[in-house]
């Protein structure tokens, strides 16, 4: 019996982090168990039914380059495609897709069910199981015990989850689904620092009760773009979205009823996402704004539910109903489901290594919102890193990490483990990425696929596709460097501000270039000066940033080190000088003191 309940990797949670972790772990030939409270909500998109956008499309492309599953499921489920930030350079171009929520769930569930080495099971984890202080498995609320060598907790908003709507509050991981409470208590008991966070979601309203006739339309763009390079999925008959705006009438209703807001009454203790506040929070914080833009987005092709992006609220349903009916086009709207808030526990992510393994308990990993992040893409990114590392460590292979210099995923994880989330939900933006002119959505494969191949995450056939594309780009670069038009090489022409490779259709035809290949060639030309300067900077600083800090070091014996630096170094335990320098609150003088001390005790 025990053999049937024994796995290499156990993943707790069937959200975006859990799905990604379980998929890649099984792909790497680890016998993997995915435990989820409800099989029918695997891959649920409880908030906005959309993926991508600024800072997030880059993450999805990186997940795809690493062999992940999210990008393919998004492409299969898309009902609207748009490219954002096209007025800026390619470094900030961001693909966004509206998806069919029901189809996304279905595609994810069916795909995971068919993966060799992956076993999907409905179950609620009650406690972690230890044997002689060694993590050995999980105990479910049914009494069943599942044994595992590695465990990944990807519990989303379910740890100690509580749904709040007006003065009504009840225990739940999200609307209509039970939370996880004994596991939350168990984590605290074994020494994890936890804190409360909050997220919210808007009302869902009936499409047949909306008057679209006078609303601003946001049309589907017929562009040949996908998140995944491994499959070809084209959106047919794309859906339109619409824009509405709040006005002073809506704002006045909120101001008059702010006393009923659980956010301002102190019922909600956890901090919400700074960059996606509730509508009542917007009205109070941005009191000088006359209106706020709201997007009406369809939930799918087989439902009449519409999502109100930018209008999350936890005010009582009666007040939400009054607010909505004041907005143009929504005068007769019917609410399918009111907006609500969820409060839940996250762990302090500085308790993790860059593999997302716990520093306190060996073989235990965390991924997704449980680490204090917000967003499907951020969750998927953590899931794939945790899954890869859990599977590789079973074979005693080298850990798999990405640096912040080469990827958005590396930046995300670096921020989490060194700075923490500052006890508010963390979101990725292009502004967080120091090297966004190098790490773009168009070149994710050229940056990361070799690493993925060496780790076993993509096949030789997949890697051959990237090698052929790389060779093609090299041939184009050689061609444009020597061939001329009007006494100027194509390369020199491309360096000018308003010239694009699309101005030379013969080159595109000759080399059969795809849209992304065109963008990659153009961007490398236009950003060449920046890239060269940045690479020189990295090379110059490489000697120190990659130096390992001795494990036996006692930070409290280092002279000229501030008390704050000593405390943070001891708590976070950075591996390299570079990591130490990126910890929030650490000064250059602290790093100098650290280097001088280490040079005295070891030979560098």
Secondary structure as GFF3:
##gff-version 3
##sequence-region A 1 604
A	DSSP	three_ten_helix	3	5	.	.	.	ID=ss1
A	DSSP	beta_strand	6	12	.	.	.	ID=ss2
A	DSSP	alpha_helix	16	27	.	.	.	ID=ss3
A	DSSP	beta_strand	32	36	.	.	.	ID=ss4
A	DSSP	three_ten_helix	39	41	.	.	.	ID=ss5
A	DSSP	beta_strand	50	52	.	.	.	ID=ss6
A	DSSP	alpha_helix	57	65	.	.	.	ID=ss7
A	DSSP	alpha_helix	70	77	.	.	.	ID=ss8
A	DSSP	beta_strand	78	84	.	.	.	ID=ss9
A	DSSP	three_ten_helix	90	92	.	.	.	ID=ss10
A	DSSP	beta_strand	94	99	.	.	.	ID=ss11
A	DSSP	alpha_helix	101	113	.	.	.	ID=ss12
A	DSSP	beta_strand	118	122	.	.	.	ID=ss13
A	DSSP	beta_strand	125	131	.	.	.	ID=ss14
A	DSSP	beta_strand	134	140	.	.	.	ID=ss15
A	DSSP	beta_strand	145	153	.	.	.	ID=ss16
A	DSSP	beta_strand	162	165	.	.	.	ID=ss17
A	DSSP	beta_strand	168	171	.	.	.	ID=ss18
A	DSSP	alpha_helix	182	189	.	.	.	ID=ss19
A	DSSP	beta_strand	194	206	.	.	.	ID=ss20
A	DSSP	three_ten_helix	207	209	.	.	.	ID=ss21
A	DSSP	beta_strand	216	218	.	.	.	ID=ss22
A	DSSP	beta_strand	241	245	.	.	.	ID=ss23
A	DSSP	alpha_helix	248	256	.	.	.	ID=ss24
A	DSSP	three_ten_helix	258	260	.	.	.	ID=ss25
A	DSSP	alpha_helix	262	265	.	.	.	ID=ss26
A	DSSP	alpha_helix	279	285	.	.	.	ID=ss27
A	DSSP	beta_strand	293	298	.	.	.	ID=ss28
A	DSSP	beta_strand	305	312	.	.	.	ID=ss29
A	DSSP	alpha_helix	317	324	.	.	.	ID=ss30
A	DSSP	beta_strand	335	337	.	.	.	ID=ss31
A	DSSP	beta_strand	340	347	.	.	.	ID=ss32
A	DSSP	three_ten_helix	349	351	.	.	.	ID=ss33
A	DSSP	beta_strand	364	366	.	.	.	ID=ss34
A	DSSP	three_ten_helix	369	371	.	.	.	ID=ss35
A	DSSP	alpha_helix	376	394	.	.	.	ID=ss36
A	DSSP	alpha_helix	408	419	.	.	.	ID=ss37
A	DSSP	three_ten_helix	430	432	.	.	.	ID=ss38
A	DSSP	alpha_helix	444	455	.	.	.	ID=ss39
A	DSSP	alpha_helix	460	482	.	.	.	ID=ss40
A	DSSP	beta_strand	484	485	.	.	.	ID=ss41
A	DSSP	beta_strand	488	489	.	.	.	ID=ss42
A	DSSP	alpha_helix	490	495	.	.	.	ID=ss43
A	DSSP	three_ten_helix	501	503	.	.	.	ID=ss44
A	DSSP	alpha_helix	505	511	.	.	.	ID=ss45
A	DSSP	alpha_helix	515	526	.	.	.	ID=ss46
A	DSSP	alpha_helix	528	545	.	.	.	ID=ss47
A	DSSP	three_ten_helix	555	557	.	.	.	ID=ss48
A	DSSP	alpha_helix	563	572	.	.	.	ID=ss49
A	DSSP	alpha_helix	577	581	.	.	.	ID=ss50
A	DSSP	alpha_helix	588	601	.	.	.	ID=ss51
###
